Amino acid sequence: MRSLSHLTQAQLLGVIIMSKENALSFLQQAAQDPDLKSQVQAIDDQRELINLGEAKGYDFSPDHVRQALPVIKEQKGFLGDLVEAILELFGPTHDDYPATGVQPFSGDPPSGH
């Protein structure tokens, strides 16, 4: 992604809005193109989605997809099961940590503490 340090606040806002729109446009294209849709659904990393979007001519970041999530959720009927794949990628539970759960307590704390 290019440097944005030379832009005014208004120009920067325009870039952010356009990037969000790029993310939405890419996902709309994926919803209509069965081959692209299956590629998106097979992705398990946010960076892979960004790279696929760039390969198709769309410039956006993971933050732009997150900004577009409310619109994506509203278009669930149009985007169909593609929404679930995107929400899983960008949802709060998608991280690199294993689901370990709570460790049971066994024993007493060392004496003297």
C-alpha positions as CSV (number, residue, x, y, z in Angstrom):
1,M,0.0,0.0,0.0
2,R,1.3,3.5,-0.8
3,S,2.4,6.1,1.7
4,L,-0.4,8.6,2.6
5,S,1.7,11.1,4.6
6,H,1.4,13.8,1.9
7,L,-2.4,13.9,1.9
8,T,-4.6,16.4,3.7
9,Q,-7.2,15.1,6.2
10,A,-10.0,15.4,3.6
11,Q,-7.9,13.5,1.0
12,L,-7.0,10.9,3.6
13,L,-10.7,10.4,4.5
14,G,-11.5,10.0,0.8
15,V,-8.8,7.3,0.5
16,I,-10.2,5.5,3.5
17,I,-13.7,5.6,2.2
18,M,-12.6,4.5,-1.3
19,S,-10.6,1.6,0.3
20,K,-13.6,0.5,2.3
21,E,-15.6,0.7,-1.0
22,N,-12.9,-1.3,-2.7
23,A,-13.2,-4.0,-0.1
24,L,-17.0,-4.1,-0.5
25,S,-16.7,-4.1,-4.3
26,F,-14.3,-7.0,-4.2
27,L,-16.6,-9.0,-1.9
28,Q,-19.6,-8.2,-4.2
29,Q,-17.6,-9.5,-7.2
30,A,-16.7,-12.6,-5.2
31,A,-20.4,-13.2,-4.4
32,Q,-21.2,-13.2,-8.1
33,D,-18.2,-15.2,-9.3
34,P,-18.3,-18.8,-8.2
35,D,-14.6,-19.4,-8.7
36,L,-13.6,-16.3,-6.8
37,K,-16.2,-17.1,-4.1
38,S,-14.6,-20.5,-3.5
39,Q,-11.2,-18.9,-3.3
40,V,-12.3,-16.4,-0.7
41,Q,-14.1,-19.1,1.3
42,A,-10.9,-21.2,1.3
43,I,-8.8,-18.4,2.8
44,D,-7.8,-18.8,6.4
45,D,-5.6,-15.7,6.8
46,Q,-6.5,-12.0,6.5
47,R,-3.4,-11.2,4.5
48,E,-4.4,-13.9,1.9
49,L,-7.7,-12.1,1.4
50,I,-5.9,-8.8,0.9
51,N,-3.4,-10.4,-1.6
52,L,-6.3,-12.0,-3.6
53,G,-8.0,-8.6,-3.7
54,E,-4.9,-6.9,-5.0
55,A,-4.5,-9.6,-7.6
56,K,-8.0,-8.8,-8.8
57,G,-7.2,-5.0,-8.9
58,Y,-8.7,-4.0,-5.5
59,D,-6.6,-2.0,-3.0
60,F,-7.7,-2.3,0.6
61,S,-6.4,-3.4,4.0
62,P,-7.7,-5.6,6.8
63,D,-8.8,-2.4,8.6
64,H,-10.9,-1.4,5.5
65,V,-12.6,-4.8,5.7
66,R,-13.3,-4.3,9.4
67,Q,-14.8,-0.9,8.6
68,A,-17.0,-2.5,6.0
69,L,-18.3,-5.3,8.3
70,P,-21.5,-3.5,9.2
71,V,-22.4,-3.1,5.6
72,I,-21.3,-6.7,4.9
73,K,-23.7,-7.9,7.6
74,E,-26.5,-5.8,6.2
75,Q,-26.0,-7.4,2.7
76,K,-26.0,-10.9,4.1
77,G,-28.8,-11.9,1.7
78,F,-26.8,-10.7,-1.3
79,L,-23.4,-12.0,-0.2
80,G,-24.9,-15.2,1.2
81,D,-22.5,-17.7,2.8
82,L,-19.6,-15.5,1.8
83,V,-20.4,-13.3,4.8
84,E,-19.8,-16.2,7.2
85,A,-16.3,-16.7,5.8
86,I,-15.4,-13.0,6.0
87,L,-16.9,-12.7,9.6
88,E,-14.8,-15.7,10.6
89,L,-11.6,-14.1,9.2
90,F,-12.2,-10.7,10.7
91,G,-14.3,-11.6,13.8
92,P,-12.9,-11.0,17.3
93,T,-12.4,-14.7,17.9
94,H,-10.0,-15.2,14.9
95,D,-6.6,-15.0,16.3
96,D,-3.4,-17.0,16.4
97,Y,-3.8,-18.3,19.9
98,P,-5.0,-21.9,20.7
99,A,-8.2,-22.4,22.5
100,T,-6.8,-23.7,25.8
101,G,-9.6,-23.0,28.2
102,V,-9.2,-22.5,32.0
103,Q,-6.5,-24.5,33.7
104,P,-7.7,-26.4,36.8
105,F,-6.3,-25.4,40.2
106,S,-4.6,-28.2,42.0
107,G,-2.7,-27.9,45.2
108,D,-2.1,-25.1,47.6
109,P,0.1,-22.1,47.1
110,P,3.6,-22.4,48.5
111,S,3.9,-21.5,52.1
112,G,5.3,-18.2,53.1
113,H,3.4,-16.1,50.5
